[in-house]
Amino acid sequence: MGFMDKVKSVASDAAAQAKGAADSAQTKIEISQLTSKMDDLAKQLGYSVYNERAHGAPPAGNDALIQQMRDLQDQIAAANPPQPGESAVT
């Protein structure tokens, strides 16, 4: 293998590592955004349950909130599959 072949190989490896790092960073951002949405929905659900229990208010769309939370949880799991040796947290 000539010198230029080695240089090309090293450059190709570096580009692949950079792309992998960028993909990883994008995935972390996506998971963070989904988790933030999940937290907002959990807060809404908590207030709804509180109002229902404390004031006898009728449930305000709890089923819809729970379904949205399930959908977000599925998206988070799809974006961040467990690595070998890790257990999935649901």
Secondary structure as GFF3:
##gff-version 3
##sequence-region A 1 90
A	DSSP	alpha_helix	3	55	.	.	.	ID=ss1
A	DSSP	alpha_helix	62	79	.	.	.	ID=ss2
###
